[in-house]
Amino acid sequence: MQKVSMNKGMSDLIVLFSSVGRRTELIRFFTNKDGIYVIGVDVSALAPAAYMCHKFFKVPNFNDAGYVDVLLDICRNEGVSLLIPLHEGEFNVLLQNRRRFEDAGCRLLLSSEEVISICQDKYNTFLFFQQNGVNTPATILPEEIEYRKTEFPLFIKPRNGMGSRYAYRITDERQLRFFIEYVPCPIVQEFIDGTEYTVDVLCDMEGQVISTVPRERIEVKDGEISKGRTVKDWRIIKATTEVAEKLKAIGPLTIQCIIDKNDNIFFIEINPRFGGGVPLAIEAGVNYPDLLAKMLSGEKINPRIGDFQDNLYILRYINSIYKKGDELL
């Protein structure tokens, strides 16, 4: 457990982030907000973001049977009001125990099981787009492929997964046959050549969209933005807001789209969590810590669609934390 770097105030909102990992920027935005006390947990005490929290606990892997009980003990003992999970792998087990957290006085910032199923299963995401009239790349399952009639290029990725692991552009039948076997539980999509955007969306507890901030993915490493910029493109903002409201999600979303060479928007993914690049949206003026505190208090928040700094760049680099052996958590 980390030594406390500040004392909890009687009126502080106590927020627990799970699976903090390397999310140092996001955690720092919350710890720098007056009136918010941040507790972090992770399976590793060497997680860099652990050292940004006011207090940290090392916990079991979220696949372990005792994981939820450990989190519940922390919530009760520390007076946690809001639990924000950062890794999709733990979403299902937390959803199954939502009532237990609520009974402990802790709100789980996570959408319904139906919404999570739509987002985590990329084929379900395609069906959701299709059923709601949202433009999206044609998508098929491996058993639907007719190799001799297939046109290239294509794009293949896991039906379930985070980041860009196992995601490949396919240019011929030989590659397609190989990657169908190599990629776990794949889906195959029409390849869309164009400019990629990730849109950071925040919804209130009733599913109303509060904020929508598109950012161009100029450079991506390991599935996460390394160079990008905010883009106040009202066509993207309007279309993404409509997608989010049809989904009826709560809390943060990251919605990905591509604008092709003919200026058509194709929506490709929805992730029901804070994206790795959300610090850019916060730096551009969307005060997530303040908005979440108001949402939790029951205060009505007027939508702030488009209320952010346009053309703000993020240029990421590797940074390090140095600790002596006796300073480790």
N, C-alpha and C positions, 0 to 999 in steps of 0.2 A: 504494500500500500504506500502511496506517495504521502510525504509530509504535506500538510495543508499549508498553502501559501497565503491564504487569507481566511479570516473567520466568516462563517456564514452569518448573514444578517437575519433577523427575525422575519423580515418581509421578502427575503430573496426567493426568486424562483429557482428551484434546484432541478437541474437538467442532467439526465444520465445519457451519455452517448455510449453505445456498445460497438465493439469491433473498431476501435478508434484507429488502429493501424498507423498509416502515414498521413492522416487527415489533419495535419498540423495547422494549416491556414484556416480551415473551417472552425476548428476548436478555438483557435486564438481569437477569431471574431466574437465568439460567444463569451470567452473569459474576459475580454476587454469591455464587455457591456456591463455597466453598473446595474446591480440588482439581480444578476444572474450568477449562480454558483454552479460550476461545471464539474461533474464526476465522470470519469472515463473508465471503461473496462476493456480488457483485451486478453486474449489467451497468452500473450507474451508481454513481459515486463520491459522488453527492449523495444516495444512499439514507440516510435518517435513522438507520436501525439500524446502519449502518456505523460510526457514531461511538460505539456502545455495545459493540462487540466489542473483544477484546484485540488482535486483528490483523485487518486487512481487505485483501482483494484485489479489484480490479476485473477482471472476467472477460468473455469474449464472451457474446452472447445464447445461451440454451440451444438455440436452433434452429441455431446455427452448427456447422459440421462439427468445429471444433477444441475445442468446449466441454468434452467429456469428458476429452480429453487434458490440458487446462489444470487441471481439477479433480484429475486423477490426479497431476499434478506437485506440486500443493499438498499433497495427502495424503501423498505420499512424502517431500517435503522437510520438512514440518512434523510428521510422525509422527501424523497424524490417525487416531484409532481409530473414530470414529463420524461418519457423514455423515447429516445430517437435511435433506432437501429440503422447502421451504416452498411451492413453486408447482407446481400439478398439471401445468402445461405441460411440465415437465422429467421427469416420472415415467417415461415410456416409454423415453426415451433412457438414463436411469440404469438402469432394469431390464435393458435390453439389454446393459449393461456391468457388471452386478452382480459377475460373476466377476473382472473386472479390478480392481475395487475391493477385493475380498476378497484377491486375490493381493498387493495393495499393503498389506495389513494393516488395511483399513478396512471396518467393517461398515456396510451401507446400511440405514438404518431405514425400510424400505419393504416393504409386503406383496407377495405374489406377483402375477404378471401376471394371474392369474385374478381375484384380489380387486380389483385396480386396475380391471380391465375391468368388473366388477360395479358398482363405485362411480362411475367416471367417466362411464359411459353410463347416463343416468338411466332409460332404458327397461329396460336390464339390471337396474338396481336394483329396478324394479317387478316384473320377473319373479322375481328372487331373493326378494323379500318374498312374492309370491304362492305360489311353490313351497315356501316354508318355513312357510306358514300364518300369516304376519304381516299384520295388518290394515293396508291401504294404500289410498289413493284409486284408483278405477278409472282406468286410463291407456290411451290409444290413440294410434296413429300417424296422421298426416294422411290417409293413403289409406284409413283405416278409418272416417272420419267420414261419417255419414249426416245431412246438414244438416237435413232436414225432421223428423227424429226426435230431434234433439239437445235436451237440457234444459240450461238455464242457471241459475246461473253456472258457468263453467268456469275452469280455470287453464292457461295456456300458458307454456312455458319451453323453452330449448334442450335437446336431448338430451345435449349435452356443454357444460359451462360451469361457471364459478365465480361465486359471488356472485349478485346479483339482476338482473344485466343481461339484458334481453330477457325478463323474467318479468312476466306481466300477468294480471290478472283480466278475464275475458271475460263480458259480460252479454247479448250478442245475436248473431244470425247475421252481421250486417254486420261487427262487430268480429272475429268468428272468421275470416271469409274474409280480412279484411285482415291479421290477425296471423299467419295460416298462411303468408302470403307474406313477411311482414316479419321474423319470428323465424327465425334460421338453424337448420335441421334440428330442427324443433320436436317436442315431444310435448304431448298435450292431456290434462288430468287433471280429474277431478271436483274441484270447489272445496270445500274443507273450511273452514268458518267456526268459529274457536275460538282457543284460546290456544296460541301457538307456543313450543316448547322446543328448545334445542340441548343435546345431552348429550355432554360431554367424556369419552371413554373411553380408557383405556390398557391395552393388551394386552402380555403378555410375549412372548418370542421363540418360545414354543410355541403362542401363540394364546389363552392363558388370560387372562381379564379380571382386571386388578389393581385398577382404579378406575373408578367410574361416577359422574359429577357432572352432574345436570340443572341447566340454568339457563333461567329464563323470559326470553324475548326481549321486553322491555317496549318498547323502541324500537330500530329498526334503520336505519342509514344506509349506503347503498352496499353492501348485503348483509352488513354486519357490525354486531354488537351495539354500541349506544351507551349503552343503559341496560338493566340486567338484574339478576337476583338468583338466587342458588342456591336450589334447592327440593329438600328431602329428601322427595320423593314416592316411596315404596317401590314403588308400582305401575309408575311410569316406570323406576325403577332396575332392577327385576327384568326387565321386558320388554326394556329396552335391552341389558342384560347378556346375555340369551338371544339377541338378534339378533346381537350382536358375536361370541359364541361359535360360532354357526352359520356366521358368515362366515369364521372362522379367520384373522383378520388379525393383524399384529404392529405394535407401536408405537401411535401416537396415531390416534384416530378422532374425528370429530364426526358424531353421528347426530341427525337432525332429526325431530321429531314434532309433532303437533297433537292437543290434547284438545278435542273438539267440545262443543257445548252439552249433549249427552246423555252426556257423560263417557266417550266412546269414544276410544281412542288410535289415531291413524293415523300410521304411519311414512312419511316422504316422501323422505328423502335420507340417503346415507352419504358422507362425505368422508374419504378415507384419509390425513389429515394433521392437524397442529395447526390448530384453528380460531382465528379472530381473537379470540375471547373466552376462550381457554384461560387467560389470566392470572387470571381470576376463580377458576377451579378451583385454581390454584396458591396464590393468596392465601387461599383457603378451607381450605388445609391439605394439598393433594395435592402432595407435593414431587417434581415431575417430574424435576428435575436429579438428585436423589439416587436415585430409582427407576431411571432410565435407566443411571446409573453402576453400580448393583448388577446390573441385567439384563446389562450388557455384561461384567461380571466373572464371570458365570455363577452368581451367588448366587441361591438360591431365594427368591422373594418371595411371602409369603402375601397373598392378596387382601385389599384394604382397601375393600370395597364399602360405600358409605355413610359412610365415615370422612372427613367434611368438615363445615365450618361451614354450618349452614342459615341461609337468609334473609340472606346477605351480598350487598350491592348493589355494582354497578359503575356509576359515573356518569362517562362519558368526556367529555373536552373536548379542544380543539385545543391542542397544545403545540409549541414550536419549539426548534430548535438554532441557535445563532448562531456563525458562524465567519468569521474574517478570510480574505481571499483566499489568503494564504500558509499558512493552517491547513487548507485543504481537502485531502482525501486524493488 
